[in-house]
Amino acid sequence: MKDEPTRTAPEAELLNMVEQAMRFRAAWGEVCSTHWGRSFDEVLEALTSAAERWSVQLDKSFARRAAMEIHAGSRE
């Protein structure tokens, strides 16, 4: 078997960012599909819960903006 290639610090950091982005996208998709058309507060709560399940760290300001985007997008 081949040994795993060693990664440099920038490569490891990039892989970590990509993994976090994929996890956030999964949480976003989950909330969009289950809470489309619901109130802002429900969307915010669902997004916060989904982020915890997917191990995504969201600060409160970003979580509120993301929830507003999901909530407002359902009203178009």
N, CA, C and O atoms as a Tripos MOL2 file, in Angstrom:
@<TRIPOS>MOLECULE
protein
  304   303    76     0     0
PROTEIN
NO_CHARGES

@<TRIPOS>ATOM
      1 N           0.8300   -1.1870    0.0000 N.3       1 MET1
      2 CA          0.0000    0.0000    0.0000 C.3       1 MET1
      3 C           0.8700    1.2450    0.0000 C.2       1 MET1
      4 O           1.9540    1.2760    0.5840 O.2       1 MET1
      5 N           0.3760    2.2440   -0.6560 N.am      2 LYS2
      6 CA          1.1030    3.5130   -0.6850 C.3       2 LYS2
      7 C           0.8730    4.2770    0.6080 C.2       2 LYS2
      8 O          -0.2040    4.2230    1.2020 O.2       2 LYS2
      9 N           1.8900    4.9750    1.0220 N.am      3 ASP3
     10 CA          1.7350    5.8440    2.1760 C.3       3 ASP3
     11 C           0.9400    7.0790    1.7690 C.2       3 ASP3
     12 O           1.0290    7.5460    0.6330 O.2       3 ASP3
     13 N           0.1650    7.5940    2.7100 N.am      4 GLU4
     14 CA         -0.5590    8.8430    2.4660 C.3       4 GLU4
     15 C           0.4460    9.9620    2.2280 C.2       4 GLU4
     16 O           1.4310   10.0760    2.9570 O.2       4 GLU4
     17 N           0.2060   10.7830    1.2210 N.am      5 PRO5
     18 CA          1.1270   11.9070    1.0210 C.3       5 PRO5
     19 C           1.0130   12.8890    2.1830 C.2       5 PRO5
     20 O          -0.0720   13.1170    2.7180 O.2       5 PRO5
     21 N           2.1260   13.4500    2.5530 N.am      6 THR6
     22 CA          2.0890   14.4440    3.6290 C.3       6 THR6
     23 C           1.5860   15.7580    3.0580 C.2       6 THR6
     24 O           1.9330   16.1350    1.9380 O.2       6 THR6
     25 N           0.7850   16.4360    3.8180 N.am      7 ARG7
     26 CA          0.2150   17.7050    3.3650 C.3       7 ARG7
     27 C           0.9230   18.8540    4.0500 C.2       7 ARG7
     28 O           1.3040   18.7720    5.2170 O.2       7 ARG7
     29 N           1.0860   19.9060    3.3100 N.am      8 THR8
     30 CA          1.6530   21.1090    3.8910 C.3       8 THR8
     31 C           0.5630   21.8280    4.6770 C.2       8 THR8
     32 O          -0.6220   21.5340    4.5200 O.2       8 THR8
     33 N           0.9630   22.7560    5.5070 N.am      9 ALA9
     34 CA         -0.0150   23.5020    6.3090 C.3       9 ALA9
     35 C          -1.0430   24.2220    5.4280 C.2       9 ALA9
     36 O          -2.2340   24.1620    5.7310 O.2       9 ALA9
     37 N          -0.6290   24.9000    4.3500 N.am     10 PRO10
     38 CA         -1.6360   25.5570    3.4980 C.3      10 PRO10
     39 C          -2.6030   24.5570    2.8530 C.2      10 PRO10
     40 O          -3.7910   24.8490    2.7130 O.2      10 PRO10
     41 N          -2.1080   23.3950    2.4660 N.am     11 GLU11
     42 CA         -2.9910   22.3840    1.8730 C.3      11 GLU11
     43 C          -4.0010   21.8800    2.9000 C.2      11 GLU11
     44 O          -5.1840   21.7340    2.5940 O.2      11 GLU11
     45 N          -3.5380   21.6210    4.0990 N.am     12 ALA12
     46 CA         -4.4360   21.1520    5.1610 C.3      12 ALA12
     47 C          -5.4760   22.2170    5.4870 C.2      12 ALA12
     48 O          -6.6440   21.8970    5.7110 O.2      12 ALA12
     49 N          -5.0650   23.4660    5.5150 N.am     13 GLU13
     50 CA         -6.0010   24.5600    5.7920 C.3      13 GLU13
     51 C          -7.0470   24.6690    4.6850 C.2      13 GLU13
     52 O          -8.2300   24.8740    4.9580 O.2      13 GLU13
     53 N          -6.6070   24.5300    3.4430 N.am     14 LEU14
     54 CA         -7.5340   24.5870    2.3140 C.3      14 LEU14
     55 C          -8.5350   23.4370    2.3760 C.2      14 LEU14
     56 O          -9.7280   23.6400    2.1550 O.2      14 LEU14
     57 N          -8.0590   22.2440    2.6730 N.am     15 LEU15
     58 CA         -8.9700   21.1010    2.7930 C.3      15 LEU15
     59 C          -9.9720   21.3070    3.9160 C.2      15 LEU15
     60 O         -11.1400   20.9410    3.7830 O.2      15 LEU15
     61 N          -9.5280   21.8850    5.0080 N.am     16 ASN16
     62 CA        -10.4330   22.1720    6.1210 C.3      16 ASN16
     63 C         -11.5050   23.1820    5.7020 C.2      16 ASN16
     64 O         -12.6770   23.0190    6.0400 O.2      16 ASN16
     65 N         -11.1040   24.2230    4.9670 N.am     17 MET17
     66 CA        -12.0780   25.2220    4.5040 C.3      17 MET17
     67 C         -13.0890   24.5980    3.5550 C.2      17 MET17
     68 O         -14.2800   24.8990    3.6320 O.2      17 MET17
     69 N         -12.6300   23.7350    2.6650 N.am     18 VAL18
     70 CA        -13.5270   23.0750    1.7240 C.3      18 VAL18
     71 C         -14.5110   22.1790    2.4760 C.2      18 VAL18
     72 O         -15.7020   22.1640    2.1650 O.2      18 VAL18
     73 N         -14.0150   21.4370    3.4590 N.am     19 GLU19
     74 CA        -14.8880   20.5770    4.2540 C.3      19 GLU19
     75 C         -15.9380   21.3950    4.9950 C.2      19 GLU19
     76 O         -17.1080   21.0130    5.0280 O.2      19 GLU19
     77 N         -15.5330   22.5150    5.5900 N.am     20 GLN20
     78 CA        -16.4920   23.3740    6.2850 C.3      20 GLN20
     79 C         -17.5290   23.9410    5.3250 C.2      20 GLN20
     80 O         -18.7090   24.0280    5.6640 O.2      20 GLN20
     81 N         -17.0940   24.3270    4.1330 N.am     21 ALA21
     82 CA        -18.0320   24.8480    3.1310 C.3      21 ALA21
     83 C         -19.0430   23.7790    2.7290 C.2      21 ALA21
     84 O         -20.2270   24.0740    2.5670 O.2      21 ALA21
     85 N         -18.5860   22.5530    2.5680 N.am     22 MET22
     86 CA        -19.4940   21.4660    2.2040 C.3      22 MET22
     87 C         -20.4820   21.1850    3.3250 C.2      22 MET22
     88 O         -21.6550   20.9130    3.0680 O.2      22 MET22
     89 N         -20.0160   21.2490    4.5610 N.am     23 ARG23
     90 CA        -20.9070   21.0310    5.7020 C.3      23 ARG23
     91 C         -21.9460   22.1510    5.7910 C.2      23 ARG23
     92 O         -23.1230   21.8990    6.0500 O.2      23 ARG23
     93 N         -21.4960   23.3960    5.5730 N.am     24 PHE24
     94 CA        -22.4420   24.5120    5.6120 C.3      24 PHE24
     95 C         -23.4740   24.3700    4.4950 C.2      24 PHE24
     96 O         -24.6590   24.6290    4.7040 O.2      24 PHE24
     97 N         -23.0270   23.9620    3.3250 N.am     25 ARG25
     98 CA        -23.9520   23.7880    2.2000 C.3      25 ARG25
     99 C         -24.9890   22.7110    2.5170 C.2      25 ARG25
    100 O         -26.1560   22.8370    2.1460 O.2      25 ARG25
    101 N         -24.5590   21.6580    3.2020 N.am     26 ALA26
    102 CA        -25.5000   20.5960    3.5910 C.3      26 ALA26
    103 C         -26.5270   21.1300    4.5800 C.2      26 ALA26
    104 O         -27.7170   20.8390    4.4590 O.2      26 ALA26
    105 N         -26.0720   21.9100    5.5580 N.am     27 ALA27
    106 CA        -27.0000   22.4910    6.5420 C.3      27 ALA27
    107 C         -27.9530   23.4630    5.8540 C.2      27 ALA27
    108 O         -29.1530   23.4520    6.1280 O.2      27 ALA27
    109 N         -27.4300   24.2960    4.9690 N.am     28 TRP28
    110 CA        -28.2460   25.2580    4.2230 C.3      28 TRP28
    111 C         -29.3100   24.5240    3.4070 C.2      28 TRP28
    112 O         -30.4860   24.8870    3.4470 O.2      28 TRP28
    113 N         -28.9050   23.5080    2.6810 N.am     29 GLY29
    114 CA        -29.8360   22.7430    1.8580 C.3      29 GLY29
    115 C         -30.9190   22.0690    2.6820 C.2      29 GLY29
    116 O         -32.0830   22.0260    2.2850 O.2      29 GLY29
    117 N         -30.5250   21.5480    3.8280 N.am     30 GLU30
    118 CA        -31.4920   20.9000    4.7220 C.3      30 GLU30
    119 C         -32.5690   21.8930    5.1570 C.2      30 GLU30
    120 O         -33.7600   21.5850    5.1160 O.2      30 GLU30
    121 N         -32.1440   23.0730    5.5680 N.am     31 VAL31
    122 CA        -33.0950   24.0780    6.0510 C.3      31 VAL31
    123 C         -33.9470   24.6180    4.9090 C.2      31 VAL31
    124 O         -35.1460   24.8390    5.0840 O.2      31 VAL31
    125 N         -33.3490   24.8290    3.7540 N.am     32 CYS32
    126 CA        -34.1330   25.3150    2.6110 C.3      32 CYS32
    127 C         -35.2270   24.3320    2.2280 C.2      32 CYS32
    128 O         -36.3390   24.7350    1.8840 O.2      32 CYS32
    129 N         -34.9150   23.0580    2.2870 N.am     33 SER33
    130 CA        -35.9080   22.0750    1.8610 C.3      33 SER33
    131 C         -36.9770   21.8160    2.9230 C.2      33 SER33
    132 O         -38.0960   21.4310    2.5830 O.2      33 SER33
    133 N         -36.6570   22.0180    4.1870 N.am     34 THR34
    134 CA        -37.6360   21.7060    5.2380 C.3      34 THR34
    135 C         -38.3550   22.9330    5.7930 C.2      34 THR34
    136 O         -39.4310   22.8000    6.3750 O.2      34 THR34
    137 N         -37.7870   24.1180    5.6250 N.am     35 HIS35
    138 CA        -38.3750   25.3090    6.2420 C.3      35 HIS35
    139 C         -38.6990   26.4110    5.2350 C.2      35 HIS35
    140 O         -38.8150   27.5790    5.6070 O.2      35 HIS35
    141 N         -38.8430   26.0470    3.9770 N.am     36 TRP36
    142 CA        -39.1870   27.0170    2.9430 C.3      36 TRP36
    143 C         -40.5610   27.6010    3.2370 C.2      36 TRP36
    144 O         -41.5240   26.8610    3.4350 O.2      36 TRP36
    145 N         -40.6530   28.9200    3.2670 N.am     37 GLY37
    146 CA        -41.9440   29.5690    3.4840 C.3      37 GLY37
    147 C         -42.3420   29.7210    4.9400 C.2      37 GLY37
    148 O         -43.4520   30.1680    5.2260 O.2      37 GLY37
    149 N         -41.4740   29.3660    5.8600 N.am     38 ARG38
    150 CA        -41.7990   29.5070    7.2830 C.3      38 ARG38
    151 C         -41.2910   30.8350    7.8200 C.2      38 ARG38
    152 O         -40.5870   31.5690    7.1260 O.2      38 ARG38
    153 N         -41.6490   31.1310    9.0400 N.am     39 SER39
    154 CA        -41.2760   32.4140    9.6340 C.3      39 SER39
    155 C         -39.7540   32.5050    9.8440 C.2      39 SER39
    156 O         -39.0540   31.4950    9.9100 O.2      39 SER39
    157 N         -39.2780   33.7360    9.9460 N.am     40 PHE40
    158 CA        -37.8480   33.9730   10.1470 C.3      40 PHE40
    159 C         -37.3390   33.2550   11.3850 C.2      40 PHE40
    160 O         -36.2840   32.6210   11.3490 O.2      40 PHE40
    161 N         -38.0820   33.3510   12.4810 N.am     41 ASP41
    162 CA        -37.6350   32.7210   13.7300 C.3      41 ASP41
    163 C         -37.5110   31.2040   13.5910 C.2      41 ASP41
    164 O         -36.5660   30.6070   14.1060 O.2      41 ASP41
    165 N         -38.4530   30.5890   12.9040 N.am     42 GLU42
    166 CA        -38.3800   29.1410   12.6850 C.3      42 GLU42
    167 C         -37.1720   28.7790   11.8260 C.2      42 GLU42
    168 O         -36.4810   27.7960   12.0940 O.2      42 GLU42
    169 N         -36.9240   29.5790   10.7940 N.am     43 VAL43
    170 CA        -35.7810   29.3300    9.9160 C.3      43 VAL43
    171 C         -34.4740   29.4970   10.6940 C.2      43 VAL43
    172 O         -33.5610   28.6830   10.5570 O.2      43 VAL43
    173 N         -34.3860   30.5390   11.5010 N.am     44 LEU44
    174 CA        -33.1760   30.7700   12.2900 C.3      44 LEU44
    175 C         -32.9220   29.6130   13.2470 C.2      44 LEU44
    176 O         -31.7910   29.1410   13.3640 O.2      44 LEU44
    177 N         -33.9500   29.1610   13.9210 N.am     45 GLU45
    178 CA        -33.8040   28.0400   14.8530 C.3      45 GLU45
    179 C         -33.3800   26.7650   14.1120 C.2      45 GLU45
    180 O         -32.5120   26.0280   14.5790 O.2      45 GLU45
    181 N         -33.9930   26.5190   12.9680 N.am     46 ALA46
    182 CA        -33.6510   25.3260   12.1880 C.3      46 ALA46
    183 C         -32.2230   25.3970   11.6620 C.2      46 ALA46
    184 O         -31.5090   24.3950   11.6600 O.2      46 ALA46
    185 N         -31.8060   26.5810   11.2150 N.am     47 LEU47
    186 CA        -30.4430   26.7440   10.7070 C.3      47 LEU47
    187 C         -29.4240   26.5400   11.8210 C.2      47 LEU47
    188 O         -28.3930   25.9020   11.6100 O.2      47 LEU47
    189 N         -29.6990   27.0660   12.9810 N.am     48 THR48
    190 CA        -28.8020   26.8950   14.1230 C.3      48 THR48
    191 C         -28.6980   25.4190   14.5010 C.2      48 THR48
    192 O         -27.6050   24.9180   14.7640 O.2      48 THR48
    193 N         -29.8170   24.7340   14.5280 N.am     49 SER49
    194 CA        -29.8200   23.3000   14.8510 C.3      49 SER49
    195 C         -29.0830   22.4920   13.7960 C.2      49 SER49
    196 O         -28.2980   21.6030   14.1260 O.2      49 SER49
    197 N         -29.3320   22.7960   12.5350 N.am     50 ALA50
    198 CA        -28.6600   22.0710   11.4490 C.3      50 ALA50
    199 C         -27.1490   22.3120   11.4880 C.2      50 ALA50
    200 O         -26.3630   21.3970   11.2440 O.2      50 ALA50
    201 N         -26.7550   23.5310   11.7900 N.am     51 ALA51
    202 CA        -25.3220   23.8320   11.8810 C.3      51 ALA51
    203 C         -24.6630   23.0280   12.9970 C.2      51 ALA51
    204 O         -23.5370   22.5540   12.8490 O.2      51 ALA51
    205 N         -25.3590   22.8790   14.0950 N.am     52 GLU52
    206 CA        -24.8190   22.0620   15.1910 C.3      52 GLU52
    207 C         -24.7000   20.6030   14.7750 C.2      52 GLU52
    208 O         -23.6920   19.9560   15.0600 O.2      52 GLU52
    209 N         -25.7300   20.0770   14.0970 N.am     53 ARG53
    210 CA        -25.6880   18.6810   13.6490 C.3      53 ARG53
    211 C         -24.5550   18.4380   12.6660 C.2      53 ARG53
    212 O         -23.9100   17.3900   12.6960 O.2      53 ARG53
    213 N         -24.3130   19.4140   11.7890 N.am     54 TRP54
    214 CA        -23.2770   19.2750   10.7710 C.3      54 TRP54
    215 C         -21.9120   19.7740   11.2560 C.2      54 TRP54
    216 O         -20.9530   19.8020   10.4850 O.2      54 TRP54
    217 N         -21.8240   20.1610   12.5120 N.am     55 SER55
    218 CA        -20.5610   20.6540   13.1150 C.3      55 SER55
    219 C         -20.0190   21.8750   12.3830 C.2      55 SER55
    220 O         -18.8280   21.9690   12.0870 O.2      55 SER55
    221 N         -20.9210   22.8010   12.1030 N.am     56 VAL56
    222 CA        -20.5500   24.0590   11.4560 C.3      56 VAL56
    223 C         -20.6550   25.1620   12.4980 C.2      56 VAL56
    224 O         -21.6610   25.2770   13.1980 O.2      56 VAL56
    225 N         -19.6170   25.9610   12.5920 N.am     57 GLN57
    226 CA        -19.6370   27.0670   13.5450 C.3      57 GLN57
    227 C         -20.1820   28.3140   12.8490 C.2      57 GLN57
    228 O         -19.6270   28.7740   11.8510 O.2      57 GLN57
    229 N         -21.2660   28.8490   13.3850 N.am     58 LEU58
    230 CA        -21.8660   30.0730   12.8440 C.3      58 LEU58
    231 C         -21.8950   31.1210   13.9390 C.2      58 LEU58
    232 O         -22.3160   30.8440   15.0620 O.2      58 LEU58
    233 N         -21.4480   32.3210   13.6130 N.am     59 ASP59
    234 CA        -21.6430   33.3810   14.5940 C.3      59 ASP59
    235 C         -23.0750   33.8920   14.4520 C.2      59 ASP59
    236 O         -23.7140   33.6880   13.4200 O.2      59 ASP59
    237 N         -23.5660   34.5470   15.4780 N.am     60 LYS60
    238 CA        -24.9810   34.9500   15.5130 C.3      60 LYS60
    239 C         -25.3450   35.8870   14.3680 C.2      60 LYS60
    240 O         -26.4280   35.7820   13.7920 O.2      60 LYS60
    241 N         -24.4390   36.8000   14.0420 N.am     61 SER61
    242 CA        -24.7220   37.7570   12.9780 C.3      61 SER61
    243 C         -24.8850   37.0500   11.6340 C.2      61 SER61
    244 O         -25.8260   37.3240   10.8880 O.2      61 SER61
    245 N         -23.9650   36.1440   11.3360 N.am     62 PHE62
    246 CA        -24.0510   35.4200   10.0660 C.3      62 PHE62
    247 C         -25.2710   34.5130   10.0320 C.2      62 PHE62
    248 O         -25.9410   34.4120    9.0040 O.2      62 PHE62
    249 N         -25.5640   33.8560   11.1390 N.am     63 ALA63
    250 CA        -26.7320   32.9740   11.1970 C.3      63 ALA63
    251 C         -28.0020   33.7600   10.9140 C.2      63 ALA63
    252 O         -28.8790   33.2760   10.1990 O.2      63 ALA63
    253 N         -28.1150   34.9680   11.4660 N.am     64 ARG64
    254 CA        -29.3000   35.7940   11.2340 C.3      64 ARG64
    255 C         -29.3900   36.2160    9.7660 C.2      64 ARG64
    256 O         -30.4740   36.2000    9.1820 O.2      64 ARG64
    257 N         -28.2660   36.5900    9.1730 N.am     65 ARG65
    258 CA        -28.2770   36.9910    7.7540 C.3      65 ARG65
    259 C         -28.6330   35.8110    6.8570 C.2      65 ARG65
    260 O         -29.4040   35.9560    5.9090 O.2      65 ARG65
    261 N         -28.0670   34.6400    7.1600 N.am     66 ALA66
    262 CA        -28.3630   33.4510    6.3540 C.3      66 ALA66
    263 C         -29.8310   33.0620    6.4900 C.2      66 ALA66
    264 O         -30.4780   32.7200    5.5000 O.2      66 ALA66
    265 N         -30.3550   33.1130    7.7030 N.am     67 ALA67
    266 CA        -31.7660   32.7800    7.9220 C.3      67 ALA67
    267 C         -32.6680   33.7710    7.1890 C.2      67 ALA67
    268 O         -33.6950   33.3800    6.6330 O.2      67 ALA67
    269 N         -32.2950   35.0370    7.1840 N.am     68 MET68
    270 CA        -33.0930   36.0370    6.4660 C.3      68 MET68
    271 C         -33.0700   35.7640    4.9710 C.2      68 MET68
    272 O         -34.0810   35.9360    4.2900 O.2      68 MET68
    273 N         -31.9260   35.3420    4.4630 N.am     69 GLU69
    274 CA        -31.8220   35.0250    3.0310 C.3      69 GLU69
    275 C         -32.7370   33.8420    2.6820 C.2      69 GLU69
    276 O         -33.4200   33.8720    1.6590 O.2      69 GLU69
    277 N         -32.7520   32.8280    3.5080 N.am     70 ILE70
    278 CA        -33.6340   31.6670    3.2630 C.3      70 ILE70
    279 C         -35.0890   32.0910    3.3880 C.2      70 ILE70
    280 O         -35.9160   31.7480    2.5440 O.2      70 ILE70
    281 N         -35.3990   32.8360    4.4430 N.am     71 HIS71
    282 CA        -36.7830   33.2870    4.6750 C.3      71 HIS71
    283 C         -37.2550   34.2020    3.5440 C.2      71 HIS71
    284 O         -38.3440   34.0100    3.0030 O.2      71 HIS71
    285 N         -36.4460   35.1860    3.1900 N.am     72 ALA72
    286 CA        -36.8430   36.1490    2.1600 C.3      72 ALA72
    287 C         -36.9060   35.4900    0.7860 C.2      72 ALA72
    288 O         -37.7530   35.8450   -0.0340 O.2      72 ALA72
    289 N         -36.0180   34.5340    0.5310 N.am     73 GLY73
    290 CA        -36.0390   33.8430   -0.7500 C.3      73 GLY73
    291 C         -37.3150   33.0580   -0.9790 C.2      73 GLY73
    292 O         -37.7240   32.8480   -2.1210 O.2      73 GLY73
    293 N         -37.9380   32.6270    0.0910 N.am     74 SER74
    294 CA        -39.1720   31.8610   -0.0430 C.3      74 SER74
    295 C         -40.3560   32.7690   -0.3420 C.2      74 SER74
    296 O         -41.4360   32.2850   -0.6830 O.2      74 SER74
    297 N         -40.1700   34.0660   -0.2210 N.am     75 ARG75
    298 CA        -41.2680   35.0090   -0.4550 C.3      75 ARG75
    299 C         -41.2590   35.5690   -1.8740 C.2      75 ARG75
    300 O         -42.1730   36.2970   -2.2610 O.2      75 ARG75
    301 N         -40.2320   35.2330   -2.6480 N.am     76 GLU76
    302 CA        -40.1480   35.7790   -4.0220 C.3      76 GLU76
    303 C         -41.1770   35.1750   -4.9330 C.2      76 GLU76
    304 O         -41.2400   35.5250   -6.1120 O.2      76 GLU76
@<TRIPOS>BOND
     1     1     2 1
     2     2     3 1
     3     3     4 2
     4     3     5 am
     5     5     6 1
     6     6     7 1
     7     7     8 2
     8     7     9 am
     9     9    10 1
    10    10    11 1
    11    11    12 2
    12    11    13 am
    13    13    14 1
    14    14    15 1
    15    15    16 2
    16    15    17 am
    17    17    18 1
    18    18    19 1
    19    19    20 2
    20    19    21 am
    21    21    22 1
    22    22    23 1
    23    23    24 2
    24    23    25 am
    25    25    26 1
    26    26    27 1
    27    27    28 2
    28    27    29 am
    29    29    30 1
    30    30    31 1
    31    31    32 2
    32    31    33 am
    33    33    34 1
    34    34    35 1
    35    35    36 2
    36    35    37 am
    37    37    38 1
    38    38    39 1
    39    39    40 2
    40    39    41 am
    41    41    42 1
    42    42    43 1
    43    43    44 2
    44    43    45 am
    45    45    46 1
    46    46    47 1
    47    47    48 2
    48    47    49 am
    49    49    50 1
    50    50    51 1
    51    51    52 2
    52    51    53 am
    53    53    54 1
    54    54    55 1
    55    55    56 2
    56    55    57 am
    57    57    58 1
    58    58    59 1
    59    59    60 2
    60    59    61 am
    61    61    62 1
    62    62    63 1
    63    63    64 2
    64    63    65 am
    65    65    66 1
    66    66    67 1
    67    67    68 2
    68    67    69 am
    69    69    70 1
    70    70    71 1
    71    71    72 2
    72    71    73 am
    73    73    74 1
    74    74    75 1
    75    75    76 2
    76    75    77 am
    77    77    78 1
    78    78    79 1
    79    79    80 2
    80    79    81 am
    81    81    82 1
    82    82    83 1
    83    83    84 2
    84    83    85 am
    85    85    86 1
    86    86    87 1
    87    87    88 2
    88    87    89 am
    89    89    90 1
    90    90    91 1
    91    91    92 2
    92    91    93 am
    93    93    94 1
    94    94    95 1
    95    95    96 2
    96    95    97 am
    97    97    98 1
    98    98    99 1
    99    99   100 2
   100    99   101 am
   101   101   102 1
   102   102   103 1
   103   103   104 2
   104   103   105 am
   105   105   106 1
   106   106   107 1
   107   107   108 2
   108   107   109 am
   109   109   110 1
   110   110   111 1
   111   111   112 2
   112   111   113 am
   113   113   114 1
   114   114   115 1
   115   115   116 2
   116   115   117 am
   117   117   118 1
   118   118   119 1
   119   119   120 2
   120   119   121 am
   121   121   122 1
   122   122   123 1
   123   123   124 2
   124   123   125 am
   125   125   126 1
   126   126   127 1
   127   127   128 2
   128   127   129 am
   129   129   130 1
   130   130   131 1
   131   131   132 2
   132   131   133 am
   133   133   134 1
   134   134   135 1
   135   135   136 2
   136   135   137 am
   137   137   138 1
   138   138   139 1
   139   139   140 2
   140   139   141 am
   141   141   142 1
   142   142   143 1
   143   143   144 2
   144   143   145 am
   145   145   146 1
   146   146   147 1
   147   147   148 2
   148   147   149 am
   149   149   150 1
   150   150   151 1
   151   151   152 2
   152   151   153 am
   153   153   154 1
   154   154   155 1
   155   155   156 2
   156   155   157 am
   157   157   158 1
   158   158   159 1
   159   159   160 2
   160   159   161 am
   161   161   162 1
   162   162   163 1
   163   163   164 2
   164   163   165 am
   165   165   166 1
   166   166   167 1
   167   167   168 2
   168   167   169 am
   169   169   170 1
   170   170   171 1
   171   171   172 2
   172   171   173 am
   173   173   174 1
   174   174   175 1
   175   175   176 2
   176   175   177 am
   177   177   178 1
   178   178   179 1
   179   179   180 2
   180   179   181 am
   181   181   182 1
   182   182   183 1
   183   183   184 2
   184   183   185 am
   185   185   186 1
   186   186   187 1
   187   187   188 2
   188   187   189 am
   189   189   190 1
   190   190   191 1
   191   191   192 2
   192   191   193 am
   193   193   194 1
   194   194   195 1
   195   195   196 2
   196   195   197 am
   197   197   198 1
   198   198   199 1
   199   199   200 2
   200   199   201 am
   201   201   202 1
   202   202   203 1
   203   203   204 2
   204   203   205 am
   205   205   206 1
   206   206   207 1
   207   207   208 2
   208   207   209 am
   209   209   210 1
   210   210   211 1
   211   211   212 2
   212   211   213 am
   213   213   214 1
   214   214   215 1
   215   215   216 2
   216   215   217 am
   217   217   218 1
   218   218   219 1
   219   219   220 2
   220   219   221 am
   221   221   222 1
   222   222   223 1
   223   223   224 2
   224   223   225 am
   225   225   226 1
   226   226   227 1
   227   227   228 2
   228   227   229 am
   229   229   230 1
   230   230   231 1
   231   231   232 2
   232   231   233 am
   233   233   234 1
   234   234   235 1
   235   235   236 2
   236   235   237 am
   237   237   238 1
   238   238   239 1
   239   239   240 2
   240   239   241 am
   241   241   242 1
   242   242   243 1
   243   243   244 2
   244   243   245 am
   245   245   246 1
   246   246   247 1
   247   247   248 2
   248   247   249 am
   249   249   250 1
   250   250   251 1
   251   251   252 2
   252   251   253 am
   253   253   254 1
   254   254   255 1
   255   255   256 2
   256   255   257 am
   257   257   258 1
   258   258   259 1
   259   259   260 2
   260   259   261 am
   261   261   262 1
   262   262   263 1
   263   263   264 2
   264   263   265 am
   265   265   266 1
   266   266   267 1
   267   267   268 2
   268   267   269 am
   269   269   270 1
   270   270   271 1
   271   271   272 2
   272   271   273 am
   273   273   274 1
   274   274   275 1
   275   275   276 2
   276   275   277 am
   277   277   278 1
   278   278   279 1
   279   279   280 2
   280   279   281 am
   281   281   282 1
   282   282   283 1
   283   283   284 2
   284   283   285 am
   285   285   286 1
   286   286   287 1
   287   287   288 2
   288   287   289 am
   289   289   290 1
   290   290   291 1
   291   291   292 2
   292   291   293 am
   293   293   294 1
   294   294   295 1
   295   295   296 2
   296   295   297 am
   297   297   298 1
   298   298   299 1
   299   299   300 2
   300   299   301 am
   301   301   302 1
   302   302   303 1
   303   303   304 2
@<TRIPOS>SUBSTRUCTURE
     1 MET1         2 RESIDUE 1 A MET
     2 LYS2         6 RESIDUE 1 A LYS
     3 ASP3        10 RESIDUE 1 A ASP
     4 GLU4        14 RESIDUE 1 A GLU
     5 PRO5        18 RESIDUE 1 A PRO
     6 THR6        22 RESIDUE 1 A THR
     7 ARG7        26 RESIDUE 1 A ARG
     8 THR8        30 RESIDUE 1 A THR
     9 ALA9        34 RESIDUE 1 A ALA
    10 PRO10       38 RESIDUE 1 A PRO
    11 GLU11       42 RESIDUE 1 A GLU
    12 ALA12       46 RESIDUE 1 A ALA
    13 GLU13       50 RESIDUE 1 A GLU
    14 LEU14       54 RESIDUE 1 A LEU
    15 LEU15       58 RESIDUE 1 A LEU
    16 ASN16       62 RESIDUE 1 A ASN
    17 MET17       66 RESIDUE 1 A MET
    18 VAL18       70 RESIDUE 1 A VAL
    19 GLU19       74 RESIDUE 1 A GLU
    20 GLN20       78 RESIDUE 1 A GLN
    21 ALA21       82 RESIDUE 1 A ALA
    22 MET22       86 RESIDUE 1 A MET
    23 ARG23       90 RESIDUE 1 A ARG
    24 PHE24       94 RESIDUE 1 A PHE
    25 ARG25       98 RESIDUE 1 A ARG
    26 ALA26      102 RESIDUE 1 A ALA
    27 ALA27      106 RESIDUE 1 A ALA
    28 TRP28      110 RESIDUE 1 A TRP
    29 GLY29      114 RESIDUE 1 A GLY
    30 GLU30      118 RESIDUE 1 A GLU
    31 VAL31      122 RESIDUE 1 A VAL
    32 CYS32      126 RESIDUE 1 A CYS
    33 SER33      130 RESIDUE 1 A SER
    34 THR34      134 RESIDUE 1 A THR
    35 HIS35      138 RESIDUE 1 A HIS
    36 TRP36      142 RESIDUE 1 A TRP
    37 GLY37      146 RESIDUE 1 A GLY
    38 ARG38      150 RESIDUE 1 A ARG
    39 SER39      154 RESIDUE 1 A SER
    40 PHE40      158 RESIDUE 1 A PHE
    41 ASP41      162 RESIDUE 1 A ASP
    42 GLU42      166 RESIDUE 1 A GLU
    43 VAL43      170 RESIDUE 1 A VAL
    44 LEU44      174 RESIDUE 1 A LEU
    45 GLU45      178 RESIDUE 1 A GLU
    46 ALA46      182 RESIDUE 1 A ALA
    47 LEU47      186 RESIDUE 1 A LEU
    48 THR48      190 RESIDUE 1 A THR
    49 SER49      194 RESIDUE 1 A SER
    50 ALA50      198 RESIDUE 1 A ALA
    51 ALA51      202 RESIDUE 1 A ALA
    52 GLU52      206 RESIDUE 1 A GLU
    53 ARG53      210 RESIDUE 1 A ARG
    54 TRP54      214 RESIDUE 1 A TRP
    55 SER55      218 RESIDUE 1 A SER
    56 VAL56      222 RESIDUE 1 A VAL
    57 GLN57      226 RESIDUE 1 A GLN
    58 LEU58      230 RESIDUE 1 A LEU
    59 ASP59      234 RESIDUE 1 A ASP
    60 LYS60      238 RESIDUE 1 A LYS
    61 SER61      242 RESIDUE 1 A SER
    62 PHE62      246 RESIDUE 1 A PHE
    63 ALA63      250 RESIDUE 1 A ALA
    64 ARG64      254 RESIDUE 1 A ARG
    65 ARG65      258 RESIDUE 1 A ARG
    66 ALA66      262 RESIDUE 1 A ALA
    67 ALA67      266 RESIDUE 1 A ALA
    68 MET68      270 RESIDUE 1 A MET
    69 GLU69      274 RESIDUE 1 A GLU
    70 ILE70      278 RESIDUE 1 A ILE
    71 HIS71      282 RESIDUE 1 A HIS
    72 ALA72      286 RESIDUE 1 A ALA
    73 GLY73      290 RESIDUE 1 A GLY
    74 SER74      294 RESIDUE 1 A SER
    75 ARG75      298 RESIDUE 1 A ARG
    76 GLU76      302 RESIDUE 1 A GLU
